[in-house]
Amino acid sequence: MGLNLTKLKVKLLDILAGKQTIILNREDAEKIGVHVHDRVRVQSGSNQITAIVQVTATFIDSGQIGIMKDIAEKLHVKDGDEVNIRLASYPESLEYIRKKLKGVTLSKDEIFAIVRDVVEGNLSDLEIAAYLLAEEFYGMSMEEVEYMARAMADVGEKIDFEEPVYDKHSIGGVPGNKVSLLIVPIVAAAGLLIPKTSSKAITSPAGTADTMEVLAPVKFTAQELKDIAKKVRGAIVWGGGLNIAPADDIFIRVEYPLALDPESQMLASIMSKKLAVGVDFLVLDIPTGKGAKVETMNEARTLARKFVELGERLGIHVECGITYGGQPVGHVVGPALEAREALLALQGKGPTSLIEKSTALAGILLELGGLAMRGKGKGIAMEILTSGKALKKMREIIEAQGGDPNVEPEDIPVGEHRVRIEAPCDGYITDVSNDAIKKIARAAGAPMDKGAGIILYGKRGHKVKRGEPILEICAERESRLSEAYALAMKLQPITVEGMLLQRIPEYR
C-alpha cells in the first residue's frame, strides 16, 4: 500500500455509477503516480474504500476528486469535504484470476479472496470480466462452484427464518414466465413458508420482481422481508434490495455487455441466494426447447443433476422440473400484462399453459413439505388454485407488501399506443420465437415501461385465417411503438405455415 497521502476536495457528481470509480485531474494523477484503471485508497475519517481511477484534463479541477453519489454515501462525504487519497497495491486475488485464466483449479481461500475483492471494489470491471471469461473457457469443478456459492452468500446479509423454508426458481430464458405469482400464493396458502426473492430483468422483458412491482412494492430490508413472510407465509420481493449475495449483482453487471453466462456462475449465483435466505427445499424450473437457455432434454438432465449435487453440498434439497420452454408461457409478455394475466389465472380464468406449469411445480413443493404423496401434489395445488384460496393468499401478500389487495386485472394500466400484426395467410402457427418476442417487447419499452409488452393471440398449433390478429404490441410511447413494430416486421416472431419467409433480393 502506498504511504504518500494527498488531500483533495470532493466534487460530488450526481451520477449513480454502480461501481467504485473516482475521477482525478491529470495533474493530480501524475503527482500521485496513478494511471487510468489503477487503484487508489480514498479515506474520510474512519471510512475508506478502494476505487478505480479515471482521469480528465477539464472535467475535474486540480485539487479536486470527482466522487459519484453512491460512493459518497459509503464515505459519508459531501461537496467540498476533504479526503485523503493514496496509491493502493494490487490485490492478491489478481494472481488467482491469472491462475484461472490458465485453467488451474482454485482453492477455497483463493475463491473467497476473489469474491471479497469483487464486493469491496478492489477489482476493476476488466479484471472481473477476465475471471468470468476464464469460467466460460475452462469451467469449474463442482467443488469450486460450491466455494463460489458459499463465498457469495457469506459476504452479504443472511436471513434466518427459524423454520423450514421453501422456494422455487427458474433458470430463465423464456418470456412470459410469471409462474412464481401463482406458485408462491398456492404454497403459502397450504401453510408452507415461501419467501421468494426474485430478480429484475437483465435481458428479458420482465423479471418476477418487475411483474410483482406492478402489484406491490418489492424493495425491502432483510428484517422487513422476514416480518412479511412470517405474517402471511409468503412474499415476492426483489433480491437486489436485500444485500444478499451482493457479488452476484456485480458479476451480472459485468456479464451483461459481454452477453456472458458461464454455467458455473449461473449455478453459484442461484444457489448462493438460496443459501443466504436459508432455503431448505428448492424446486428448480429448467425450461427446455428451441430458443430456451437449454435446448435439449439431455442438456436439461445434465444441468439438473449438477443443481441436485450442488444442493447436497450446500445442505439444500433440490428437485428439478424440466418444463416446456419452446415458446412463451401464457399469452402475454411485459410487467403490467403479466401481472394482469397472473391475477386472471388466480381467478381461474388464465391460460392453460400457465396454470398447468404453475400447479405442477407448486405440487412438487407440497410433496417436499409432506402435504402430499409423491405424484399427488399437482392435484392439491390445483384444488388450492380453483377454490380461490390462492387468490385470497395473494391479496394478503400484496397488502403485506404495501399494495392494493383489492386490485383487479382491469385496474392495471397497459400502454395505450398499440399496433396489431395480422396473419399473412391461412394456416397453423408453426413457431413462436422466444428470442424475437423478447427483443420486440424490450424495444417497446419493457421492463422499464411497465405497460409495454406483447399480447399473443395464437401460439404453436393455433389455426388462423388471413387477416386475423396474431400479435399485438403495446407501448407507453409512440416512438417506442414504431421501433418495436419495425423490429417485428424484420424478425417475424410468429411463423404461419405457408407464409413467405423472405424475398431475395429484398430490394430492387
Secondary structure as GFF3:
##gff-version 3
##sequence-region A 1 508
A	DSSP	beta_strand	6	13	.	.	.	ID=ss1
A	DSSP	beta_strand	21	25	.	.	.	ID=ss2
A	DSSP	alpha_helix	26	32	.	.	.	ID=ss3
A	DSSP	beta_strand	39	44	.	.	.	ID=ss4
A	DSSP	beta_strand	47	56	.	.	.	ID=ss5
A	DSSP	beta_strand	64	68	.	.	.	ID=ss6
A	DSSP	alpha_helix	69	75	.	.	.	ID=ss7
A	DSSP	beta_strand	82	87	.	.	.	ID=ss8
A	DSSP	alpha_helix	93	101	.	.	.	ID=ss9
A	DSSP	alpha_helix	108	119	.	.	.	ID=ss10
A	DSSP	alpha_helix	125	138	.	.	.	ID=ss11
A	DSSP	alpha_helix	142	154	.	.	.	ID=ss12
A	DSSP	beta_strand	166	170	.	.	.	ID=ss13
A	DSSP	alpha_helix	180	189	.	.	.	ID=ss14
A	DSSP	beta_strand	194	198	.	.	.	ID=ss15
A	DSSP	alpha_helix	208	215	.	.	.	ID=ss16
A	DSSP	alpha_helix	222	232	.	.	.	ID=ss17
A	DSSP	beta_strand	234	238	.	.	.	ID=ss18
A	DSSP	three_ten_helix	239	241	.	.	.	ID=ss19
A	DSSP	alpha_helix	246	258	.	.	.	ID=ss20
A	DSSP	alpha_helix	263	276	.	.	.	ID=ss21
A	DSSP	beta_strand	281	288	.	.	.	ID=ss22
A	DSSP	alpha_helix	297	314	.	.	.	ID=ss23
A	DSSP	beta_strand	317	324	.	.	.	ID=ss24
A	DSSP	beta_strand	332	333	.	.	.	ID=ss25
A	DSSP	alpha_helix	335	346	.	.	.	ID=ss26
A	DSSP	alpha_helix	352	368	.	.	.	ID=ss27
A	DSSP	alpha_helix	377	386	.	.	.	ID=ss28
A	DSSP	alpha_helix	389	400	.	.	.	ID=ss29
A	DSSP	three_ten_helix	409	411	.	.	.	ID=ss30
A	DSSP	beta_strand	417	422	.	.	.	ID=ss31
A	DSSP	beta_strand	427	432	.	.	.	ID=ss32
A	DSSP	alpha_helix	434	443	.	.	.	ID=ss33
A	DSSP	beta_strand	453	456	.	.	.	ID=ss34
A	DSSP	beta_strand	463	464	.	.	.	ID=ss35
A	DSSP	beta_strand	469	475	.	.	.	ID=ss36
A	DSSP	alpha_helix	478	491	.	.	.	ID=ss37
A	DSSP	beta_strand	494	496	.	.	.	ID=ss38
###
